[in-house]
Amino acid sequence: MNQASDTSQPQATVLQSALRGLACKCPRCGQGKLYAGFLTLAPACDRCGLDYAFIDSGDGPAIFIIMLAGAIVVGCALVVEVKYQPPYWLHAVLWLPLILATTLLPLRAMKSLLIALQFHHKAAPGQLVDRAK
């Protein structure tokens, strides 16, 4: 993450970093594209040249989205079931599009938000400290 500590630009605030992430822009300059595909990262920023090799969002974005989408869809399905008791095929017709909308649409923004916050806080893999000295 040696390119991440560029001193030519002032350090962005957490809010600026979060907004850059939600806009799917470069976490350093806020102008270059972060993605080359739907969820495929570009190799580097096309504006400032930041190498995106340090990025590792892991499963974090998917977990957040699954938890939020699950709460929304299950809550709605329970309300509809208790109030109207529709047949099961209607549940499938109602909830499958909602599941797709609540998982796929925010996934890209959530991934880039976590990447921007990782860059802002200079997150790195943990290292053991030798306390025997």
C-alpha positions, -999 to +999 in steps of 0.1 A: +000+000+000+030+023-006+012+043-033-017+049-009+003+073+012+006+101-014+015+134+002+007+156-028-030+158-019-044+166+015-060+137+034-097+134+027-122+134+055-141+102+063-172+118+047-153+126+015-139+091+014-174+076+019-189+097-008-160+087-032-168+051-023-205+054-029-198+071-063-175+042-072-146+066-078-109+063-069-104+065-032-074+089-035-084+114-062-121+109-063-122+112-101-109+080-117-131+049-122-127+021-097-143-007-117-136-021-151-167-043-150-197-048-127-176-059-097-142-063-115-117-037-102-096-017-127-059-024-124-052+013-115-068+047-114-069+063-149-065+098-134-039+096-105-024+062-112-031+047-078-024+009-081-055-010-069-034-041-060-037-033-023-075-036-023-090-066-005-126-061+005-132-098+010-167-109+018-176-078+038-198-061+012-217-093+005-223-100+042-237-065+048-260-067+018-272-101+027-281-090+062-299-059+051-317-076+022-327-105+044-342-082+070-361-063+044-374-093+024-382-115+055-400-086+072-421-078+041-429-115+035-440-120+071-463-090+070-479-101+037-483-137+049-499-127+082-521-100+067-532-116+034-521-153+034-515-155-003-506-188-021-469-198-023-465-191-060-475-154-053-448-153-026-422-164-052-435-138-077-433-110-051-401-118-033-377-131-060-376-097-078-372-079-044-343-102-034-326-095-067-331-057-063-320-055-027-289-076-033-275-068-067-282-031-069-264-019-038-235-045-040-213-024-062-216+008-041-211-012-008-179-028-022-165+006-033-175+022+001-156-005+020-126+000-004-126+038+002-128+033+039-100+008+038-079+033+019-088+062+042-078+043+074-047+028+057-060-007+067-034-035+063-032-072+073-026-077+110+009-084+123+019-101+155+038-081+180+067-097+198+061-089+235+088-112+248+113-083+249 
